[in-house]
């Protein structure tokens, strides 16, 4: 199958450089809504048969224009949510950003025993994200769009794709509505086809002033 992993549109937390991972999370900014509205135009050539979003509000709002344009329902799946920040929740300082993303990319590198301060470890993250992707694959769509989160997508794709590793995932940013495209399945594995570092609607939808710790190159 072809798996489109799409990061959600911009949120107020992204503008503030905030580690904002708790349920249900914020909605979208005006720019984030425009980024979401660009998805149908940008993905018009994809034969999308299923649309999935995490339990956090921002992914569901991002998926809505695409679902409406295609006449599909957005399926909300537990497991696709962002990597929980634990004690670092709502932090905006660089030290907290560094600690959070260092932990994320330690997991990408296979060091799953490393624990987020006051939070979970890599074993728990991959268990729940793998389970969600397995449900998407089991639906049998040739192409599925999954709207998820910056750190979660980078961590999971960087570990599960055969062509890339933690260095690639950490050095390649994933802007709001950036897309990582994989091909494969949970049994045979995944192959990276494309990593789009910019919003699907192009550079006109980039906010250069926002500090975005989960999407920037690390």
Secondary structure, DSSP 8 states (H G I E B T S, - for coil): -EEEEEE----HHHHHT----SSS-----HHHHHHHHTHHHHTTTS---EEEE-SSHHHHHHHHHHHHHHT--EEE-TT-S----GGGTT--SHHHHHHHHHHHHHHHTT-TT-B-TTS-BHHHHHHHHHHHHHHHHHTT-SEEEEEE-HHHHHHHHHHHBSS--HHHHHHS---TT-EEEEEEETTTEEEEEEEE-S-TT-GGG--TT---TTTS--
